[in-house]
Amino acid sequence: MGWWSIGRQSSREKGQQDDHWNVFLEVQQAQSEWERAHLMFDEARGQDQIDYAIYILEAAERKYQIHLKHAKTLGLNRAQL
């Protein structure tokens, strides 16, 4: 590595950064889905709507947990991005 590589990223580093950014975006999307599911539950009327809202809320919460766990295994945090 010489002076010509100062300030330049290797394609591997760039790819890793892109992967981390994609995981970060997936976490954000899962969080917003989870928040929408909470709103759906709050606005549900009748037993069928409540049951459906609970189902959607549990699925959204699980999806959010999965994405957070994946980000954690990569060692990501908001400050790095």
C-alpha positions in Angstrom: 0.0 0.0 0.0 1.6 3.2 -1.1 0.7 6.9 -1.2 -1.7 6.3 -4.2 -4.0 4.3 -1.9 -4.4 7.0 0.7 -8.1 8.0 0.9 -9.1 5.2 -1.4 -11.1 2.2 -0.4 -10.6 -1.2 -1.8 -13.5 -2.8 -3.6 -13.8 -5.2 -0.7 -14.2 -2.4 1.9 -16.6 -0.6 -0.4 -18.7 -3.8 -0.7 -18.7 -4.3 3.0 -19.8 -0.7 3.6 -22.6 -1.3 1.1 -23.7 -4.5 2.9 -23.7 -2.7 6.2 -25.7 0.2 4.8 -28.3 -2.3 3.3 -28.6 -4.0 6.7 -29.1 -0.7 8.4 -31.9 0.2 5.9 -33.5 -3.1 6.5 -33.6 -2.5 10.2 -35.1 1.0 9.7 -37.8 -0.5 7.4 -38.6 -3.3 9.8 -38.9 -0.7 12.6 -41.3 1.4 10.6 -43.4 -1.7 9.8 -43.5 -2.5 13.5 -44.6 1.1 14.3 -47.4 0.9 11.7 -48.5 -2.5 13.2 -48.8 -0.8 16.6 -51.0 1.9 15.0 -53.1 -0.7 13.3 -53.6 -2.5 16.6 -54.6 0.8 18.4 -57.2 1.5 15.7 -58.6 -2.0 15.4 -62.3 -2.4 16.1 -64.1 -5.7 16.5 -62.7 -9.1 17.3 -61.6 -10.0 13.7 -59.6 -6.7 13.3 -58.0 -7.1 16.7 -57.0 -10.7 16.0 -55.6 -9.7 12.6 -53.7 -6.7 14.1 -52.2 -8.9 16.8 -51.0 -11.3 14.1 -49.5 -8.5 12.1 -47.9 -6.9 15.2 -46.3 -10.2 16.3 -44.9 -10.8 12.8 -43.6 -7.3 12.5 -42.0 -7.5 15.9 -40.3 -10.8 15.1 -39.0 -9.4 11.8 -37.6 -6.3 13.5 -35.8 -8.6 16.1 -34.3 -10.7 13.3 -32.9 -7.7 11.5 -31.5 -6.2 14.8 -29.9 -9.5 15.6 -28.3 -9.6 12.1 -27.0 -6.0 12.5 -25.6 -6.9 15.9 -23.7 -9.9 14.6 -22.1 -7.6 12.0 -21.1 -5.2 14.9 -23.1 -2.4 13.4 -24.4 0.6 15.3 -25.9 3.9 14.2 -22.8 5.9 14.9 -20.8 3.8 12.4 -23.1 4.7 9.5 
